């Protein structure tokens, strides 16, 4: 089987400089969803017919398993498929998909291809209460498909037909090549319709069969930002349902956004308005509070992420507690039972088991041992304006509030840093290090008062 994806449309109704097939759905371009489906079908060849957006589309989704065919000018769907014909092999079946129809299931397409086995032409059709805008499936008295008529070319009787063409079809390549060479453009749009091959197949005695999607939304296309938003919610609702069926507690299925791959263990709970991007793994018993964003994150068993946290390219150890209002930036790796509290930012740092930074701290480019207590207002001064340096804090260190550690610097095992210390040299282990101005009380000093005018 070979897949042809039609992705040359301009998408004027999007009112956007971004090509339509690159508009994002669940964090991935519309065309990216279709390509993922094609790969899951294990297609022998994937050919994308592109036009508007040109090299922008190719560059955004370039891959070794994709072949590209340019359609210029755009003269209809039949003309678009013709551009791919030189890349297709006559002995195969071509499955035609659309770059702006992102959510068709693999199972639906597999059933369509199976229905078309033995040299038949297989159409994916469905029945709509309001078929306005769709091409109608015309059948004879015996129920056999005879042709497809487009909305603008249909008679009043044909407009009453509820079975519509989705545009998705499976066809032998050799037959497709012959039929497209015979398709004309004698229609209201003066375009070469792919759907015209149906009448040619009937005339040649080729059986035309149909298959149907399980859900209507599988064949919905995107032509405007309104439709894009509607399909986004359809997709997210399906994701939420799958999570619920797998045992994940999703507090409100209408308020979750998965923009990548989310895997969850047992007894995971996700509160409202959480966003998951990239690849996120939540182990058993993880709790995610409201309004959190997680991107490319691993969270180990029993960890709790309090509300309003932002985690990116980070790992959270088992039974750790993060937030609220904490930020873990790329390169952060936390051990078991680590506490990162409100308004604490960690970047490119490793923090070992049972250490805590509970309030108002910045820990960047640091290696922190076990059972370390980081006081409120502590920062690692890792950047000199040109280069970054690391801070090493060994096990069992206590760091007082409002401490600055000017890297590169090492705090020895068991050391204590007094509050307000600015550490510019290594602190020896098991000792108290203090760097602060001597306290002074001035007798007889009085606070200034306003001068009367």
C-alpha positions in Angstrom: 0.0 0.0 0.0 1.1 3.5 -0.8 -0.3 6.7 0.7 -0.9 9.9 -1.2 -1.6 12.9 1.0 -3.1 16.0 -0.6 -1.7 19.1 1.1 -1.6 21.8 -1.5 -4.6 23.9 -0.3 -4.0 27.6 0.6 -6.5 27.8 3.4 -7.6 31.4 2.9 -10.2 31.2 5.6 -7.5 30.6 8.1 -6.5 34.3 7.7 -2.9 33.3 8.5 0.5 33.4 6.9 1.1 29.9 8.2 0.1 27.3 5.5 -3.1 25.5 6.5 -1.5 22.1 6.8 1.0 23.5 9.3 -1.7 24.9 11.6 -1.3 23.2 15.0 -3.7 20.7 16.5 -2.8 19.3 19.9 0.7 20.9 19.4 1.4 19.2 16.1 0.8 20.4 12.5 -2.4 19.0 10.9 -0.3 17.3 8.3 1.9 15.8 11.0 -1.1 13.9 12.3 -1.8 12.5 8.9 1.8 11.5 8.5 1.7 9.7 11.8 -1.3 7.8 10.7 0.3 6.8 7.4 3.4 5.5 9.3 1.2 3.5 11.6 -0.4 1.9 8.5 3.2 0.8 7.6 2.8 2.3 4.1 5.3 1.2 1.5 5.6 4.8 0.3 4.3 8.2 1.5 3.9 10.9 -1.0 2.8 14.4 0.0 1.4 16.7 -2.7 2.1 20.2 -1.7 1.6 23.7 -3.2 0.8 26.7 -1.1 3.4 27.2 1.6 5.9 25.4 -0.7 9.3 24.9 0.9 7.9 26.0 4.3 5.8 22.8 4.4 8.7 20.6 3.2 11.1 22.0 5.7 8.7 21.7 8.6 8.0 18.0 8.1 11.0 16.8 6.1 11.8 13.1 6.7 13.5 10.3 4.8 10.3 8.3 4.4 8.4 11.1 2.6 8.5 11.9 -1.1 7.2 15.2 -2.3 5.2 16.2 -5.4 4.4 19.8 -6.2 1.0 20.9 -7.6 1.3 24.2 -9.3 -1.2 25.5 -10.3 -4.0 23.9 -8.2 -6.5 22.5 -10.6 -8.5 20.2 -8.4 -8.1 16.9 -6.4 -7.7 14.8 -9.5 -5.0 17.0 -10.8 -3.3 16.9 -7.4 -3.2 13.1 -7.4 -1.8 13.1 -10.9 1.3 14.9 -9.6 2.0 11.9 -7.4 1.5 9.2 -10.0 5.1 9.2 -11.2 6.2 8.1 -7.7 3.7 5.3 -7.4 4.0 1.6 -8.5 1.3 0.0 -10.6 1.2 -3.2 -8.6 0.2 -1.4 -5.4 -2.9 0.1 -3.9 -3.0 3.9 -3.3 -4.7 5.2 -0.2 -5.6 8.9 -0.7 -5.7 11.1 2.4 -5.9 14.8 3.1 -3.5 17.0 5.0 -6.2 19.0 6.6 -8.2 15.9 7.9 -6.0 14.9 10.9 -8.0 12.5 13.0 -8.9 9.5 10.9 -8.3 6.4 12.8 -5.9 3.7 11.7 -8.6 1.1 12.2 -10.9 2.9 9.9 -8.3 3.2 7.1 -7.3 -0.4 7.5 -10.9 -1.5 7.0 -11.2 0.7 3.9 -8.1 -0.8 2.4 -9.4 -4.3 3.2 -12.7 -3.5 1.6 -10.9 -2.5 -1.6 -8.8 -5.7 -1.9 -9.0 -7.7 -5.1 -8.8 -4.7 -7.4 -11.9 -2.9 -6.2 -12.3 0.9 -5.7 -13.1 1.6 -2.0 -14.7 4.8 -0.8 -14.9 6.1 2.7 -18.5 7.4 3.0 -20.8 8.4 5.8 -24.4 9.4 6.4 -25.1 13.0 7.5 -28.4 14.6 8.6 -27.1 17.8 7.0 -24.9 16.9 4.0 -24.6 20.4 2.7 -21.2 21.0 1.1 -20.4 17.4 0.5 -20.4 15.3 -2.7 -23.3 12.9 -2.7 -23.0 9.1 -3.3 -25.3 8.2 -6.1 -26.5 4.5 -6.2 -28.6 2.6 -8.6 -31.8 0.7 -7.8 -29.7 -2.3 -6.6 -27.8 -0.2 -4.2 -24.6 -0.2 -6.2 -22.5 3.0 -6.3 -22.7 4.6 -9.8 -21.0 8.0 -9.3 -20.3 10.9 -7.0 -21.9 14.3 -7.7 -20.5 17.5 -6.2 -22.8 19.9 -4.3 -22.5 22.6 -7.0 -23.4 20.1 -9.8 -26.2 18.2 -8.1 -29.8 18.2 -9.0 -32.5 18.9 -6.2 -33.1 15.1 -6.0 -29.3 14.4 -5.6 -29.0 17.1 -3.0 -31.5 15.2 -0.8 -29.1 12.2 -0.6 -27.6 11.8 2.9 -24.7 9.5 2.1 -21.7 11.7 1.4 -18.2 11.3 0.1 -15.4 12.0 2.6 -12.7 12.1 -0.2 -10.7 9.3 1.3 -10.4 6.3 -1.0 -8.3 3.3 -1.8 -7.7 2.4 -5.4 -5.3 0.2 -7.5 -2.5 2.4 -8.8 -2.7 1.1 -12.4 -6.4 1.8 -12.5 -5.9 5.2 -11.0 -3.4 6.1 -13.6 -5.8 5.2 -16.4 -8.8 6.8 -14.9 -7.1 10.1 -14.1 -5.9 10.4 -17.7 -9.6 10.3 -18.8 -11.0 12.7 -16.2 -12.2 16.1 -17.6 -13.0 19.4 -16.1 -16.5 20.0 -17.5 -18.0 21.1 -14.2 -19.0 24.3 -12.4 -15.5 24.8 -10.9 -13.6 23.8 -14.1 -11.5 21.5 -12.0 -10.4 17.9 -12.4 -12.2 16.0 -9.6 -10.8 12.9 -8.2 -14.3 11.8 -7.5 -15.0 11.4 -11.3 -13.0 8.2 -11.3 -16.0 6.5 -9.7 -18.1 6.8 -12.8 -15.2 5.6 -14.9 -14.7 2.6 -12.6 -18.4 1.7 -13.0 -18.1 2.1 -16.8 -15.1 -0.3 -16.8 -17.0 -2.9 -14.7 -14.8 -2.3 -11.6 -16.8 -2.9 -8.4 -17.1 0.2 -6.2 -17.5 -0.6 -2.5 -17.8 1.6 0.6 -16.6 1.6 4.2 -17.6 3.9 7.0 -15.8 5.6 10.0 -16.9 4.8 13.5 -17.1 8.4 14.5 -18.1 11.4 12.4 -15.2 13.5 13.6 -12.7 11.1 11.9 -13.4 12.7 8.6 -13.8 16.3 9.6 -11.5 18.7 7.8 -10.1 22.1 8.9 -10.8 25.2 6.8 -10.9 28.0 9.5 -9.7 28.7 13.0 -13.2 28.1 14.2 -13.1 24.5 12.8 -9.6 24.1 14.1 -10.7 25.0 17.6 -13.7 22.7 17.4 -11.6 19.8 16.3 -9.1 20.5 19.0 -11.8 20.0 21.6 -13.0 16.8 19.9 -9.5 15.5 20.0 -8.8 16.4 23.6 -12.1 14.9 24.6 -11.0 11.6 23.0 -7.7 11.8 24.8 -9.4 12.4 28.1 -11.8 9.5 27.6 -8.8 7.1 26.9 -7.1 8.3 30.1 -10.3 7.8 32.1 -10.8 4.3 30.6 -7.2 3.5 31.6 -7.9 4.4 35.2 -6.5 8.0 35.3 -8.5 10.4 37.4 -9.1 13.4 35.2 -11.0 15.9 37.4 -12.6 17.6 34.5 -12.3 15.9 31.1 -13.2 19.2 29.3 -10.2 21.0 30.8 -7.1 19.1 29.8 -4.7 19.6 26.9 -2.4 16.8 25.8 -0.1 18.2 23.1 2.1 15.2 22.7 2.4 11.8 24.3 1.2 11.3 27.9 1.6 7.9 29.6 0.2 7.3 33.1 0.6 4.6 35.7 -2.0 3.5 38.2 -3.9 5.9 40.4 -2.7 9.0 38.7 -4.8 12.2 39.3 -4.8 15.2 37.0 -6.6 18.4 38.1 -8.1 21.0 35.8 -6.4 23.2 33.1 -3.2 21.1 32.9 -1.1 21.1 29.7 1.1 18.2 28.7 3.6 18.8 25.8 6.1 16.5 24.2 6.7 13.2 26.0 5.4 13.1 29.6 5.5 10.0 31.8 3.6 10.0 35.1 4.3 6.9 37.3 1.9 5.3 39.8 0.2 7.5 42.3 1.4 10.9 40.8 -0.8 13.9 41.6 -0.8 16.9 39.2 -2.4 20.0 40.6 -4.4 22.6 38.7 -3.0 24.9 36.0 0.4 23.0 35.6 2.4 22.8 32.4 4.7 19.7 31.9 6.9 19.4 28.8 9.1 16.4 28.3 9.0 15.4 31.9 9.3 12.1 33.9 7.6 12.1 37.3 8.3 9.1 39.5 5.9 7.2 41.7 4.1 9.1 44.5 5.3 12.5 43.5 3.0 15.5 43.9 3.1 18.6 41.7 1.1 21.4 43.3 -0.9 23.9 41.3 0.7 26.5 38.9 4.0 24.7 38.3 6.0 24.7 35.1 8.3 21.8 34.4 10.3 21.3 31.2 12.9 18.7 30.3 13.1 17.6 33.9 12.9 14.4 36.0 11.2 14.3 39.4 12.1 11.6 41.9 9.7 9.4 43.8 7.6 10.9 46.6 8.9 14.4 45.8 6.8 17.5 46.3 6.9 20.4 43.9 5.3 23.8 44.2 3.0 25.5 44.1 4.4 28.1 41.7 7.7 26.2 41.2 9.6 26.1 37.9 11.9 23.2 36.8 13.9 24.2 33.8 15.8 21.9 31.3 18.4 19.7 32.8 16.8 19.4 36.3 17.0 16.0 37.9 15.5 15.5 41.3 16.1 12.5 43.6 13.7 10.8 45.9 11.7 12.9 48.4 13.0 16.3 47.2 10.9 19.3 48.1 10.9 22.3 45.7 8.6 25.0 47.1 6.8 28.1 46.0 8.7 30.5 43.7 11.7 28.2 43.5 13.5 27.9 40.1 15.8 25.0 39.3 17.9 24.8 36.1 20.4 22.3 34.9 20.9 21.0 38.4 20.9 17.6 40.2 19.4 17.5 43.6 19.8 14.3 45.6 17.3 12.5 47.9 15.6 14.3 50.8 16.9 17.8 50.1 14.7 20.8 50.3 14.4 24.3 48.9 11.0 25.4 50.1 10.9 29.1 49.4 12.0 31.8 46.9 15.3 30.4 45.6 17.2 30.0 42.3 19.4 26.9 41.9 21.1 26.9 38.5 24.0 24.8 37.3 24.3 23.1 40.7 25.1 19.6 42.1 23.3 19.3 45.4 23.7 16.3 47.7 21.3 14.6 50.1 19.5 16.1 53.1 20.5 19.6 52.1 18.3 22.5 53.4 18.3 25.6 51.2 17.0 28.7 52.9 14.6 31.2 51.5 16.2 33.8 49.2 19.2 31.7 48.3 20.6 31.9 44.8 23.5 30.3 42.9 25.3 33.1 41.1 26.2 30.9 38.1 26.8 33.5 35.4 29.5 36.2 35.2 28.0 37.9 32.1 29.9 35.7 29.7 30.3 32.2 31.1 28.4 29.9 33.4 30.0 28.0 36.3 28.8 25.2 38.6 28.1 25.2 42.3 28.7 22.0 44.4 26.8 21.5 47.6 27.6 18.2 49.4 25.5 16.1 51.7 23.9 17.4 54.9 24.6 21.1 54.2 22.4 23.8 55.8 22.2 27.0 53.9 20.7 30.0 55.7 18.3 32.4 54.1 19.4 35.2 51.7 22.6 33.4 50.8 24.5 33.9 47.5 26.8 31.3 46.3 29.2 32.8 43.7 30.2 29.9 41.4 32.5 28.1 40.9 32.3 27.2 44.6 32.0 24.1 46.8 30.2 23.7 50.1 31.7 20.8 52.0 29.7 18.0 53.6 27.9 19.0 56.8 28.8 22.7 56.5 26.5 25.5 57.6 26.2 28.8 55.9 24.9 31.6 58.0 22.0 33.7 56.8 23.0 36.6 54.5 26.3 35.0 53.5 27.9 35.8 50.2 30.1 32.8 49.5 33.0 33.4 47.1 35.4 30.7 48.4 34.9 27.1 49.2 33.2 26.4 52.6 35.0 23.7 54.5 32.9 20.7 55.8 31.4 20.5 59.2 31.9 24.2 60.0 30.0 27.4 60.1 30.8 30.0 57.5 29.5 33.5 57.8 30.0 36.5 55.5 28.0 39.6 56.7 28.6 43.1 57.9 28.9 43.6 61.7 25.6 44.7 63.2 25.7 48.3 64.5 23.3 50.2 66.7 23.6 54.0 66.7 22.5 55.6 70.0 20.4 58.8 69.8 19.6 58.4 66.1 16.2 59.7 65.1 14.2 59.1 62.0 13.9 62.2 59.8 10.5 64.0 59.7 8.9 66.0 57.0 9.7 69.7 56.9 6.6 71.8 57.2 6.1 74.3 54.3 
